[in-house]
Amino acid sequence: MRFLIPLGVFLVMVIFLAIGLSLDPRNLPSPLIGKPAPTFQLSKVEEPSQALTPESFRGRVILLNVWASWCVSCRQEHPVLLELAQRQEVPIFGLNYKDQLTAARDWLSKFGNPYEASGFDQDGRVGIDLGVYGVPETFVIDKKGLIRMKHTGPVTPQALEKDILPLVERLKQEP
């Protein structure tokens, strides 16, 4: 009888572990869904004398992609973003996160630039305001500046076709 309590506790712990291991870490909920994107003013990677603010994309449905030159997964998703930019289905803006300006510029020069503009978030404060856990992360922001989706991890062709682009098309139809 005295062994039943520890055995019961052990079984409960095994059940919680099994549930935890079955969850997809990319499906991290964001408390910002349905809320306005945070306000910011960042120098543009491409032209530091110019600023990128949420007003730069207000009135349009956009993707905001958080990236860095040191991010291996960003390199993995980059061809997908380049192809999407060529298709011109949705404007892509970048948020260069905790990087060096010269490294970010060199990276875009070497691999191509899918971004209409990319803000330079050297200290990561804007990323923190967005609830960024790591890079890459991509947000769908609607015409009113509300965050409508957060995609954690590299954007894949499957994620684009199944989740991101259908939402973008639906949001484009809203007034």
OpenMM code with the backbone's topology and positions (N, CA, C; nanometers):
from openmm import Vec3, app, unit

residues = "MET ARG PHE LEU ILE PRO LEU GLY VAL PHE LEU VAL MET VAL ILE PHE LEU ALA ILE GLY LEU SER LEU ASP PRO ARG ASN LEU PRO SER PRO LEU ILE GLY LYS PRO ALA PRO THR PHE GLN LEU SER LYS VAL GLU GLU PRO SER GLN ALA LEU THR PRO GLU SER PHE ARG GLY ARG VAL ILE LEU LEU ASN VAL TRP ALA SER TRP CYS VAL SER CYS ARG GLN GLU HIS PRO VAL LEU LEU GLU LEU ALA GLN ARG GLN GLU VAL PRO ILE PHE GLY LEU ASN TYR LYS ASP GLN LEU THR ALA ALA ARG ASP TRP LEU SER LYS PHE GLY ASN PRO TYR GLU ALA SER GLY PHE ASP GLN ASP GLY ARG VAL GLY ILE ASP LEU GLY VAL TYR GLY VAL PRO GLU THR PHE VAL ILE ASP LYS LYS GLY LEU ILE ARG MET LYS HIS THR GLY PRO VAL THR PRO GLN ALA LEU GLU LYS ASP ILE LEU PRO LEU VAL GLU ARG LEU LYS GLN GLU PRO".split()
positions = [
    Vec3(0.0816, -0.1206, 0.0000),
    Vec3(0.0000, 0.0000, 0.0000),
    Vec3(0.0861, 0.1273, 0.0000),
    Vec3(0.1968, 0.1257, 0.0765),
    Vec3(0.2810, 0.2448, 0.0840),
    Vec3(0.3556, 0.2698, -0.0480),
    Vec3(0.3625, 0.1704, -0.1362),
    Vec3(0.4265, 0.1877, -0.2653),
    Vec3(0.3314, 0.2447, -0.3704),
    Vec3(0.2030, 0.2450, -0.3439),
    Vec3(0.1043, 0.2924, -0.4417),
    Vec3(0.1116, 0.4435, -0.4619),
    Vec3(0.1372, 0.5190, -0.3563),
    Vec3(0.1435, 0.6658, -0.3697),
    Vec3(0.2611, 0.7068, -0.4585),
    Vec3(0.3853, 0.6588, -0.4308),
    Vec3(0.4946, 0.6956, -0.5215),
    Vec3(0.4719, 0.6450, -0.6645),
    Vec3(0.4145, 0.5284, -0.6786),
    Vec3(0.3855, 0.4756, -0.8115),
    Vec3(0.2838, 0.5637, -0.8836),
    Vec3(0.1815, 0.6091, -0.8126),
    Vec3(0.0800, 0.6985, -0.8703),
    Vec3(0.1413, 0.8311, -0.9129),
    Vec3(0.2271, 0.8877, -0.8281),
    Vec3(0.2945, 1.0141, -0.8619),
    Vec3(0.3820, 0.9940, -0.9853),
    Vec3(0.4539, 0.8828, -0.9890),
    Vec3(0.5392, 0.8525, -1.1030),
    Vec3(0.4577, 0.8417, -1.2322),
    Vec3(0.3437, 0.7735, -1.2280),
    Vec3(0.2597, 0.7586, -1.3465),
    Vec3(0.2051, 0.8926, -1.3946),
    Vec3(0.1658, 0.9785, -1.3017),
    Vec3(0.1173, 1.1122, -1.3387),
    Vec3(0.2298, 1.1907, -1.4065),
    Vec3(0.3505, 1.1824, -1.3536),
    Vec3(0.4646, 1.2521, -1.4142),
    Vec3(0.4937, 1.1985, -1.5539),
    Vec3(0.4835, 1.0679, -1.5736),
    Vec3(0.5049, 1.0081, -1.7055),
    Vec3(0.3996, 1.0586, -1.8039),
    Vec3(0.2764, 1.0701, -1.7598),
    Vec3(0.1689, 1.1198, -1.8470),
    Vec3(0.1969, 1.2645, -1.8882),
    Vec3(0.2342, 1.3502, -1.7921),
    Vec3(0.2653, 1.4896, -1.8253),
    Vec3(0.3859, 1.4990, -1.9186),
    Vec3(0.4870, 1.4160, -1.8979),
    Vec3(0.6031, 1.4143, -1.9861),
    Vec3(0.5624, 1.3739, -2.1274),
    Vec3(0.4799, 1.2715, -2.1396),
    Vec3(0.4346, 1.2259, -2.2713),
    Vec3(0.3558, 1.3355, -2.3424),
    Vec3(0.2693, 1.4050, -2.2699),
    Vec3(0.1924, 1.5151, -2.3299),
    Vec3(0.2869, 1.6257, -2.3747),
    Vec3(0.3817, 1.6616, -2.2902),
    Vec3(0.4775, 1.7672, -2.3237),
    Vec3(0.5613, 1.7336, -2.4447),
    Vec3(0.6032, 1.6099, -2.4567),
    Vec3(0.6845, 1.5686, -2.5707),
    Vec3(0.6056, 1.5630, -2.7005),
    Vec3(0.4745, 1.5524, -2.6917),
    Vec3(0.3923, 1.5457, -2.8132),
    Vec3(0.3572, 1.6845, -2.8674),
    Vec3(0.3834, 1.7909, -2.7914),
    Vec3(0.3508, 1.9259, -2.8362),
    Vec3(0.4548, 1.9770, -2.9350),
    Vec3(0.4119, 2.0580, -3.0300),
    Vec3(0.5005, 2.1179, -3.1284),
    Vec3(0.5506, 2.2515, -3.0737),
    Vec3(0.6811, 2.2661, -3.0520),
    Vec3(0.7323, 2.3918, -2.9963),
    Vec3(0.7131, 2.5110, -3.0891),
    Vec3(0.6825, 2.4879, -3.2166),
    Vec3(0.6582, 2.5993, -3.3093),
    Vec3(0.5214, 2.6629, -3.2869),
    Vec3(0.4331, 2.5938, -3.2176),
    Vec3(0.2987, 2.6451, -3.1939),
    Vec3(0.2916, 2.7206, -3.0623),
    Vec3(0.3853, 2.8123, -3.0425),
    Vec3(0.3838, 2.8935, -2.9222),
    Vec3(0.2788, 3.0021, -2.9391),
    Vec3(0.1811, 3.0069, -2.8528),
    Vec3(0.0793, 3.1100, -2.8681),
    Vec3(0.1382, 3.2473, -2.8381),
    Vec3(0.0893, 3.3463, -2.9054),
    Vec3(0.1347, 3.4827, -2.8806),
    Vec3(0.0209, 3.5623, -2.8200),
    Vec3(0.0478, 3.6298, -2.7086),
    Vec3(-0.0567, 3.7137, -2.6496),
    Vec3(-0.0867, 3.8371, -2.7338),
    Vec3(-0.0071, 3.8608, -2.8379),
    Vec3(-0.0260, 3.9798, -2.9213),
    Vec3(-0.1216, 3.9580, -3.0378),
    Vec3(-0.1659, 3.8337, -3.0598),
    Vec3(-0.2583, 3.8076, -3.1706),
    Vec3(-0.3854, 3.8901, -3.1482),
    Vec3(-0.4229, 3.9667, -3.2508),
    Vec3(-0.5405, 4.0519, -3.2417),
    Vec3(-0.5128, 4.1882, -3.1801),
    Vec3(-0.3882, 4.2131, -3.1423),
    Vec3(-0.3509, 4.3416, -3.0817),
    Vec3(-0.2617, 4.4194, -3.1774),
    Vec3(-0.2539, 4.5503, -3.1588),
    Vec3(-0.1701, 4.6309, -3.2485),
    Vec3(-0.0227, 4.5928, -3.2379),
    Vec3(0.0445, 4.5966, -3.3524),
    Vec3(0.1894, 4.5781, -3.3516),
    Vec3(0.2493, 4.6908, -3.2684),
    Vec3(0.3549, 4.6621, -3.1937),
    Vec3(0.4145, 4.7670, -3.1112),
    Vec3(0.4682, 4.8812, -3.1970),
    Vec3(0.4658, 4.9982, -3.1406),
    Vec3(0.5216, 5.1127, -3.2121),
    Vec3(0.6742, 5.1076, -3.2009),
    Vec3(0.7395, 5.1506, -3.3051),
    Vec3(0.8856, 5.1542, -3.3063),
    Vec3(0.9319, 5.2505, -3.4143),
    Vec3(1.0568, 5.2876, -3.4037),
    Vec3(1.1224, 5.3657, -3.5078),
    Vec3(1.2657, 5.3149, -3.5147),
    Vec3(1.2961, 5.2459, -3.6239),
    Vec3(1.4276, 5.1862, -3.6418),
    Vec3(1.4921, 5.2390, -3.7688),
    Vec3(1.6235, 5.2472, -3.7673),
    Vec3(1.6964, 5.2791, -3.8891),
    Vec3(1.6817, 5.1619, -3.9855),
    Vec3(1.6732, 5.1936, -4.1139),
    Vec3(1.6666, 5.0878, -4.2141),
    Vec3(1.8058, 5.0285, -4.2359),
    Vec3(1.8114, 4.8975, -4.2507),
    Vec3(1.9383, 4.8296, -4.2776),
    Vec3(1.9978, 4.8848, -4.4069),
    Vec3(1.9127, 4.8992, -4.5086),
    Vec3(1.9577, 4.9402, -4.6408),
    Vec3(1.9989, 5.0865, -4.6461),
    Vec3(1.9352, 5.1699, -4.5649),
    Vec3(1.9594, 5.3148, -4.5655),
    Vec3(1.9400, 5.3682, -4.4239),
    Vec3(2.0459, 5.3628, -4.3403),
    Vec3(2.0325, 5.3984, -4.1982),
    Vec3(1.9821, 5.5404, -4.1714),
    Vec3(1.9907, 5.6285, -4.2693),
    Vec3(1.9403, 5.7644, -4.2474),
    Vec3(1.7877, 5.7701, -4.2570),
    Vec3(1.7254, 5.6617, -4.3048),
    Vec3(1.5798, 5.6544, -4.3147),
    Vec3(1.5255, 5.5637, -4.2053),
    Vec3(1.4016, 5.5890, -4.1665),
    Vec3(1.3413, 5.5129, -4.0565),
    Vec3(1.2345, 5.4170, -4.1074),
    Vec3(1.2226, 5.3055, -4.0378),
    Vec3(1.1125, 5.2110, -4.0584),
    Vec3(1.0256, 5.2183, -3.9345),
    Vec3(0.8972, 5.2442, -3.9554),
    Vec3(0.7994, 5.2499, -3.8469),
    Vec3(0.6768, 5.1697, -3.8906),
    Vec3(0.5863, 5.1386, -3.7983),
    Vec3(0.4624, 5.0716, -3.8402),
    Vec3(0.3827, 5.1524, -3.9426),
    Vec3(0.4002, 5.2818, -3.9437),
    Vec3(0.3316, 5.3649, -4.0436),
    Vec3(0.3809, 5.3332, -4.1850),
    Vec3(0.4993, 5.2754, -4.1951),
    Vec3(0.5551, 5.2388, -4.3260),
    Vec3(0.4702, 5.1354, -4.3975),
    Vec3(0.3964, 5.0562, -4.3212),
    Vec3(0.3158, 4.9516, -4.3842),
    Vec3(0.1690, 4.9571, -4.3467),
    Vec3(0.1265, 5.0587, -4.2744),
    Vec3(-0.0149, 5.0722, -4.2369),
    Vec3(-0.1002, 5.0808, -4.3621),
    Vec3(-0.2155, 5.0154, -4.3594),
    Vec3(-0.3061, 5.0158, -4.4740),
    Vec3(-0.2832, 4.8995, -4.5692),
    Vec3(-0.1816, 4.8176, -4.5394),
    Vec3(-0.1529, 4.7004, -4.6228),
    Vec3(-0.1379, 4.5779, -4.5332),
    Vec3(-0.1728, 4.4636, -4.5866),
    Vec3(-0.1450, 4.3371, -4.5191),
    Vec3(-0.0002, 4.3035, -4.5520),
    Vec3(0.0809, 4.2755, -4.4480),
    Vec3(0.2233, 4.2503, -4.4706),
    Vec3(0.2726, 4.1318, -4.3870),
    Vec3(0.3894, 4.0832, -4.4246),
    Vec3(0.4632, 3.9903, -4.3408),
    Vec3(0.5779, 4.0685, -4.2784),
    Vec3(0.5993, 4.0485, -4.1497),
    Vec3(0.7143, 4.1055, -4.0812),
    Vec3(0.8005, 3.9879, -4.0380),
    Vec3(0.9152, 3.9752, -4.1028),
    Vec3(1.0041, 3.8616, -4.0800),
    Vec3(1.1219, 3.9049, -3.9930),
    Vec3(1.1381, 3.8380, -3.8795),
    Vec3(1.2488, 3.8664, -3.7885),
    Vec3(1.3646, 3.7754, -3.8282),
    Vec3(1.4808, 3.8352, -3.8578),
    Vec3(1.5937, 3.7600, -3.9116),
    Vec3(1.7252, 3.8156, -3.8581),
    Vec3(1.8319, 3.7407, -3.8791),
    Vec3(1.9661, 3.7854, -3.8421),
    Vec3(2.0684, 3.7155, -3.9307),
    Vec3(2.1808, 3.7808, -3.9530),
    Vec3(2.2852, 3.7224, -4.0379),
    Vec3(2.3488, 3.6006, -3.9717),
    Vec3(2.3459, 3.5937, -3.8404),
    Vec3(2.4063, 3.4819, -3.7671),
    Vec3(2.3116, 3.3629, -3.7521),
    Vec3(2.1907, 3.3745, -3.8025),
    Vec3(2.0861, 3.2730, -3.7838),
    Vec3(2.0916, 3.1681, -3.8957),
    Vec3(2.1221, 3.0446, -3.8583),
    Vec3(2.1298, 2.9351, -3.9559),
    Vec3(1.9927, 2.9068, -4.0169),
    Vec3(1.8873, 2.9069, -3.9352),
    Vec3(1.7519, 2.8799, -3.9861),
    Vec3(1.7033, 2.9899, -4.0798),
    Vec3(1.7539, 3.1115, -4.0601),
    Vec3(1.7161, 3.2212, -4.1504),
    Vec3(1.7684, 3.1943, -4.2913),
    Vec3(1.8858, 3.1356, -4.2976),
    Vec3(1.9424, 3.1007, -4.4285),
    Vec3(1.8577, 2.9936, -4.4951),
    Vec3(1.8030, 2.9031, -4.4151),
    Vec3(1.7177, 2.7954, -4.4664),
    Vec3(1.5890, 2.8525, -4.5270),
    Vec3(1.5280, 2.9517, -4.4614),
    Vec3(1.4016, 3.0059, -4.5109),
    Vec3(1.4199, 3.1122, -4.6186),
    Vec3(1.5393, 3.1650, -4.6334),
    Vec3(1.5615, 3.2797, -4.7216),
    Vec3(1.5195, 3.2557, -4.8667),
    Vec3(1.5504, 3.1404, -4.9273),
    Vec3(1.5031, 3.1186, -5.0652),
    Vec3(1.3509, 3.1218, -5.0774),
    Vec3(1.2821, 3.0776, -4.9737),
    Vec3(1.1350, 3.0802, -4.9745),
    Vec3(1.0872, 3.2251, -4.9751),
    Vec3(1.1509, 3.3099, -4.8949),
    Vec3(1.1130, 3.4513, -4.8901),
    Vec3(1.1461, 3.5214, -5.0215),
    Vec3(1.2607, 3.4879, -5.0811),
    Vec3(1.2964, 3.5479, -5.2102),
    Vec3(1.1931, 3.5131, -5.3178),
    Vec3(1.1519, 3.3881, -5.3210),
    Vec3(1.0509, 3.3464, -5.4188),
    Vec3(0.9180, 3.4170, -5.3933),
    Vec3(0.8801, 3.4261, -5.2660),
    Vec3(0.7555, 3.4946, -5.2314),
    Vec3(0.7614, 3.6414, -5.2722),
    Vec3(0.8737, 3.7063, -5.2508),
    Vec3(0.8888, 3.8471, -5.2893),
    Vec3(0.8748, 3.8629, -5.4407),
    Vec3(0.9287, 3.7697, -5.5178),
    Vec3(0.9167, 3.7755, -5.6638),
    Vec3(0.7726, 3.7606, -5.7087),
    Vec3(0.6952, 3.6796, -5.6361),
    Vec3(0.5542, 3.6578, -5.6707),
    Vec3(0.4680, 3.7795, -5.6379),
    Vec3(0.5159, 3.8667, -5.5531),
    Vec3(0.4476, 3.9914, -5.5157),
    Vec3(0.3065, 3.9691, -5.4621),
    Vec3(0.2885, 3.8632, -5.3854),
    Vec3(0.1573, 3.8361, -5.3257),
    Vec3(0.1362, 3.9148, -5.1972),
    Vec3(0.2449, 3.9446, -5.1285),
    Vec3(0.2365, 4.0168, -5.0019),
    Vec3(0.3707, 4.0867, -4.9790),
    Vec3(0.3680, 4.2133, -4.9381),
    Vec3(0.4942, 4.2811, -4.9069),
    Vec3(0.5596, 4.2178, -4.7841),
    Vec3(0.6912, 4.2045, -4.7907),
    Vec3(0.7663, 4.1483, -4.6792),
    Vec3(0.8561, 4.2580, -4.6223),
    Vec3(0.8426, 4.2811, -4.4942),
    Vec3(0.9310, 4.3728, -4.4228),
    Vec3(1.0161, 4.2897, -4.3286),
    Vec3(1.1365, 4.3360, -4.3025),
    Vec3(1.2266, 4.2624, -4.2158),
    Vec3(1.2517, 4.3362, -4.0857),
    Vec3(1.2859, 4.2592, -3.9855),
    Vec3(1.3326, 4.3133, -3.8580),
    Vec3(1.4637, 4.2408, -3.8287),
    Vec3(1.5752, 4.3098, -3.8548),
    Vec3(1.7064, 4.2515, -3.8319),
    Vec3(1.7346, 4.2569, -3.6823),
    Vec3(1.7468, 4.1402, -3.6212),
    Vec3(1.7435, 4.1235, -3.4762),
    Vec3(1.8814, 4.0944, -3.4166),
    Vec3(1.9252, 4.1821, -3.3255),
    Vec3(2.0499, 4.1629, -3.2497),
    Vec3(2.1668, 4.1257, -3.3399),
    Vec3(2.1925, 4.2105, -3.4365),
    Vec3(2.2923, 4.1836, -3.5389),
    Vec3(2.3878, 4.3022, -3.5482),
    Vec3(2.4836, 4.2913, -3.6351),
    Vec3(2.5719, 4.4021, -3.6693),
    Vec3(2.5289, 4.4543, -3.8062),
    Vec3(2.5265, 4.5858, -3.8212),
    Vec3(2.4766, 4.6459, -3.9446),
    Vec3(2.5549, 4.5993, -4.0672),
    Vec3(2.6859, 4.5965, -4.0585),
    Vec3(2.7644, 4.5537, -4.1752),
    Vec3(2.7383, 4.4064, -4.2073),
    Vec3(2.7242, 4.3240, -4.1057),
    Vec3(2.6951, 4.1819, -4.1290),
    Vec3(2.5582, 4.1648, -4.1946),
    Vec3(2.4596, 4.2434, -4.1502),
    Vec3(2.3251, 4.2355, -4.2084),
    Vec3(2.3275, 4.2787, -4.3548),
    Vec3(2.3958, 4.3880, -4.3826),
    Vec3(2.4054, 4.4355, -4.5213),
    Vec3(2.4771, 4.3348, -4.6103),
    Vec3(2.5868, 4.2820, -4.5605),
    Vec3(2.6625, 4.1826, -4.6382),
    Vec3(2.5776, 4.0594, -4.6664),
    Vec3(2.5001, 4.0172, -4.5666),
    Vec3(2.4157, 3.8988, -4.5806),
    Vec3(2.3105, 3.9206, -4.6900),
    Vec3(2.2459, 4.0366, -4.6884),
    Vec3(2.1455, 4.0669, -4.7909),
    Vec3(2.2094, 4.0798, -4.9286),
    Vec3(2.3297, 4.1359, -4.9327),
    Vec3(2.3996, 4.1493, -5.0596),
    Vec3(2.4371, 4.0130, -5.1163),
    Vec3(2.4799, 3.9225, -5.0285),
    Vec3(2.5236, 3.7895, -5.0714),
    Vec3(2.4077, 3.6984, -5.1097),
    Vec3(2.2996, 3.7003, -5.0299),
    Vec3(2.1902, 3.6039, -5.0494),
    Vec3(2.0671, 3.6621, -5.1173),
    Vec3(2.0607, 3.7934, -5.1345),
    Vec3(1.9451, 3.8575, -5.1951),
    Vec3(1.8575, 3.9224, -5.0896),
    Vec3(1.7810, 4.0217, -5.1328),
    Vec3(1.6997, 4.0993, -5.0388),
    Vec3(1.5516, 4.0886, -5.0748),
    Vec3(1.4757, 4.0087, -4.9980),
    Vec3(1.3331, 3.9949, -5.0257),
    Vec3(1.2489, 4.1049, -4.9607),
    Vec3(1.3121, 4.1919, -4.8830),
    Vec3(1.2385, 4.2871, -4.8008),
    Vec3(1.2145, 4.4194, -4.8722),
    Vec3(1.0943, 4.4696, -4.8570),
    Vec3(1.0662, 4.6054, -4.9040),
    Vec3(1.1521, 4.7024, -4.8242),
    Vec3(1.1668, 4.6751, -4.6957),
    Vec3(1.2577, 4.7485, -4.6071),
    Vec3(1.2807, 4.6600, -4.4853),
    Vec3(1.3949, 4.6798, -4.4231),
    Vec3(1.4267, 4.6016, -4.3046),
    Vec3(1.4784, 4.6960, -4.1957),
    Vec3(1.4175, 4.6889, -4.0783),
    Vec3(1.4591, 4.7724, -3.9663),
    Vec3(1.5726, 4.7071, -3.8892),
    Vec3(1.6632, 4.7883, -3.8390),
    Vec3(1.7810, 4.7412, -3.7672),
    Vec3(1.7556, 4.7493, -3.6165),
    Vec3(1.7287, 4.6331, -3.5560),
    Vec3(1.6966, 4.6221, -3.4127),
    Vec3(1.8176, 4.5648, -3.3384),
    Vec3(1.9233, 4.6445, -3.3292),
    Vec3(2.0502, 4.5962, -3.2760),
    Vec3(2.0397, 4.5462, -3.1322),
    Vec3(1.9669, 4.6182, -3.0483),
    Vec3(1.9580, 4.5773, -2.9074),
    Vec3(1.8421, 4.4812, -2.8802),
    Vec3(1.7582, 4.4553, -2.9799),
    Vec3(1.6503, 4.3583, -2.9667),
    Vec3(1.5272, 4.4073, -2.8944),
    Vec3(1.5164, 4.5356, -2.8688),
    Vec3(1.4009, 4.5878, -2.7938),
    Vec3(1.2693, 4.5724, -2.8680),
    Vec3(1.2701, 4.5965, -2.9967),
    Vec3(1.1461, 4.5800, -3.0744),
    Vec3(1.1090, 4.4316, -3.0782),
    Vec3(1.2086, 4.3460, -3.0943),
    Vec3(1.1839, 4.2023, -3.0899),
    Vec3(1.1216, 4.1594, -2.9580),
    Vec3(1.1708, 4.2152, -2.8489),
    Vec3(1.1138, 4.1848, -2.7169),
    Vec3(0.9684, 4.2312, -2.7110),
    Vec3(0.9410, 4.3507, -2.7631),
    Vec3(0.8039, 4.4016, -2.7645),
    Vec3(0.7112, 4.3121, -2.8472),
    Vec3(0.7668, 4.2468, -2.9491),
    Vec3(0.6888, 4.1546, -3.0323),
    Vec3(0.6773, 4.0158, -2.9699),
    Vec3(0.7506, 3.9915, -2.8620),
    Vec3(0.7472, 3.8607, -2.7987),
    Vec3(0.8303, 3.7573, -2.8729),
    Vec3(0.9371, 3.8024, -2.9380),
    Vec3(1.0219, 3.7126, -3.0144),
    Vec3(1.0972, 3.6204, -2.9184),
    Vec3(1.0868, 3.4900, -2.9451),
    Vec3(1.1585, 3.3893, -2.8668),
    Vec3(1.2938, 3.3589, -2.9300),
    Vec3(1.3021, 3.3740, -3.0594),
    Vec3(1.4235, 3.3444, -3.1341),
    Vec3(1.3977, 3.3712, -3.2806),
    Vec3(1.5014, 3.3656, -3.3595),
    Vec3(1.4849, 3.3915, -3.5020),
    Vec3(1.4988, 3.2616, -3.5787),
    Vec3(1.4322, 3.2486, -3.6894),
    Vec3(1.3383, 3.3429, -3.7485),
    Vec3(1.1974, 3.3287, -3.6904),
    Vec3(1.1264, 3.4371, -3.6926),
    Vec3(0.9837, 3.4407, -3.6628),
    Vec3(0.9199, 3.5344, -3.7636),
    Vec3(0.7980, 3.5038, -3.8026),
    Vec3(0.7288, 3.5850, -3.9023),
    Vec3(0.5888, 3.6158, -3.8532),
    Vec3(0.5508, 3.7412, -3.8674),
    Vec3(0.4191, 3.7886, -3.8244),
    Vec3(0.3392, 3.8328, -3.9458),
    Vec3(0.2096, 3.8022, -3.9449),
    Vec3(0.1169, 3.8580, -4.0431),
    Vec3(0.0488, 3.9744, -3.9737),
    Vec3(0.0595, 4.0924, -4.0356),
    Vec3(-0.0002, 4.2140, -3.9790),
    Vec3(-0.1022, 4.2662, -4.0789),
    Vec3(-0.2227, 4.2959, -4.0286),
    Vec3(-0.3307, 4.3380, -4.1190),
    Vec3(-0.3250, 4.4872, -4.1496),
    Vec3(-0.4217, 4.5348, -4.2291),
    Vec3(-0.4259, 4.6742, -4.2747),
    Vec3(-0.4355, 4.7744, -4.1610),
    Vec3(-0.4948, 4.7317, -4.0497),
    Vec3(-0.5116, 4.8212, -3.9347),
    Vec3(-0.3918, 4.8172, -3.8405),
    Vec3(-0.2930, 4.7348, -3.8735),
    Vec3(-0.1747, 4.7242, -3.7896),
    Vec3(-0.1872, 4.6226, -3.6780),
    Vec3(-0.2877, 4.5330, -3.6901),
    Vec3(-0.3069, 4.4298, -3.5886),
    Vec3(-0.2284, 4.3042, -3.6260),
    Vec3(-0.1658, 4.2426, -3.5272),
    Vec3(-0.0964, 4.1163, -3.5491),
    Vec3(-0.2016, 4.0068, -3.5586),
    Vec3(-0.2015, 3.9349, -3.6693),
    Vec3(-0.3034, 3.8324, -3.6912),
    Vec3(-0.2483, 3.6907, -3.6856),
    Vec3(-0.1149, 3.6760, -3.6987),
    Vec3(-0.0538, 3.5430, -3.6913),
    Vec3(0.0926, 3.5586, -3.6562),
    Vec3(0.1416, 3.4590, -3.5840),
    Vec3(0.2846, 3.4497, -3.5555),
    Vec3(0.3297, 3.3111, -3.5974),
    Vec3(0.4301, 3.3060, -3.6842),
    Vec3(0.4881, 3.1789, -3.7274),
    Vec3(0.6282, 3.1712, -3.6692),
    Vec3(0.6518, 3.0724, -3.5849),
    Vec3(0.7820, 3.0546, -3.5225),
    Vec3(0.8627, 2.9539, -3.6026),
    Vec3(0.9871, 2.9871, -3.6296),
    Vec3(1.0744, 2.8997, -3.7073),
    Vec3(1.0753, 2.9411, -3.8532),
    Vec3(1.1526, 2.8686, -3.9333),
    Vec3(1.1628, 2.9045, -4.0748),
    Vec3(1.0296, 2.8922, -4.1478),
    Vec3(1.0035, 2.9878, -4.2346),
    Vec3(0.8866, 2.9790, -4.3224),
    Vec3(0.9195, 2.8754, -4.4293),
    Vec3(0.8309, 2.7792, -4.4445),
    Vec3(0.8476, 2.6747, -4.5459),
    Vec3(0.7429, 2.6942, -4.6550),
    Vec3(0.7627, 2.6344, -4.7708),
    Vec3(0.6590, 2.6422, -4.8737),
    Vec3(0.5254, 2.5876, -4.8228),
    Vec3(0.5306, 2.4818, -4.7414),
    Vec3(0.4080, 2.4228, -4.6884),
    Vec3(0.3368, 2.5205, -4.5947),
    Vec3(0.4114, 2.5867, -4.5063),
    Vec3(0.3507, 2.6839, -4.4137),
    Vec3(0.2910, 2.8006, -4.4913),
    Vec3(0.3587, 2.8426, -4.5968),
    Vec3(0.3052, 2.9516, -4.6798),
    Vec3(0.1720, 2.9132, -4.7412),
    Vec3(0.1692, 2.7993, -4.8088),
    Vec3(0.0496, 2.7591, -4.8831),
    Vec3(-0.0653, 2.7174, -4.7927),
    Vec3(-0.0339, 2.6555, -4.6802),
    Vec3(-0.1383, 2.6027, -4.5931),
    Vec3(-0.1930, 2.7073, -4.4958),
    Vec3(-0.1069, 2.7903, -4.4397),
    Vec3(-0.1481, 2.8793, -4.3312),
    Vec3(-0.1351, 3.0280, -4.3632),
    Vec3(-0.0181, 3.0686, -4.4077),
    Vec3(0.0129, 3.2115, -4.4167),
    Vec3(-0.0612, 3.2800, -4.5314),
    Vec3(-0.0442, 3.2294, -4.6535),
    Vec3(-0.1062, 3.2967, -4.7686),
    Vec3(-0.2590, 3.2940, -4.7675),
    Vec3(-0.3229, 3.1840, -4.7244),
    Vec3(-0.4694, 3.1908, -4.7142),
    Vec3(-0.5163, 3.3007, -4.6179),
    Vec3(-0.4460, 3.3179, -4.5068),
    Vec3(-0.4806, 3.4254, -4.4139),
    Vec3(-0.4573, 3.5613, -4.4783),
    Vec3(-0.3458, 3.5765, -4.5466),
    Vec3(-0.3159, 3.7034, -4.6148),
    Vec3(-0.4258, 3.7382, -4.7128),
    Vec3(-0.4672, 3.6411, -4.7936),
    Vec3(-0.5717, 3.6673, -4.8940),
    Vec3(-0.7034, 3.7051, -4.8272),
    Vec3(-0.7379, 3.6372, -4.7182),
    Vec3(-0.8610, 3.6705, -4.6458),
    Vec3(-0.8537, 3.8123, -4.5879),
    Vec3(-0.7375, 3.8484, -4.5342),
    Vec3(-0.7223, 3.9812, -4.4740),
    Vec3(-0.7247, 4.0911, -4.5784),
    Vec3(-0.6747, 4.0626, -4.6975),
    Vec3(-0.6795, 4.1614, -4.8056),
    Vec3(-0.8222, 4.1979, -4.8429),
    Vec3(-0.9164, 4.1038, -4.8257),
    Vec3(-1.0560, 4.1267, -4.8606),
    Vec3(-1.1304, 4.2091, -4.7559),
    Vec3(-1.0741, 4.2163, -4.6345),
    Vec3(-1.1410, 4.2936, -4.5276),
    Vec3(-1.1239, 4.4427, -4.5526),
    Vec3(-1.2241, 4.5202, -4.5115),
    Vec3(-1.2125, 4.6667, -4.5307),
    Vec3(-1.1056, 4.7282, -4.4440),
] * unit.nanometer
topology = app.Topology()
chain = topology.addChain("A")
for resn in residues:
    res = topology.addResidue(resn, chain)
    for name in ("N", "CA", "C"):
        topology.addAtom(name, app.Element.getBySymbol(name[0]), res)
